[in-house]
Amino acid sequence: MRLLLASTIYNFDLERCQEIRNWKGKVYVPWEKKPLLFRLKPVAWVKYVHLELRLNF
C-alpha cells in the first residue's frame, strides 16, 4: 500500500476536485467520511537539461 501511494505521488500532480455537495447539511454521524476526490495529471518530466556553470576566480 505504501509503495502504491508513493508511486502515485511521485508520478502524478494531485489536484483536489472542487465538489461541494450539501455543504450546509447537518452531521448526524460524525465518523462517516465523504470521499475525498482528486484529479491526477501526469508529471511532465524533463529528459535532458543543459546546465552550464562558469566559475570565475
PEKA-V165139 format. One record per helix or strand. SS is the DSSP state (~ for helix, > for strand). FROM is the first residue (numbers start at 1). TO is the last residue. If there is no record, write none. Layout:
SS | FROM | TO
SS | FROM | TO
//
This chain:
~ | 2 | 11
> | 12 | 16
> | 38 | 42
//
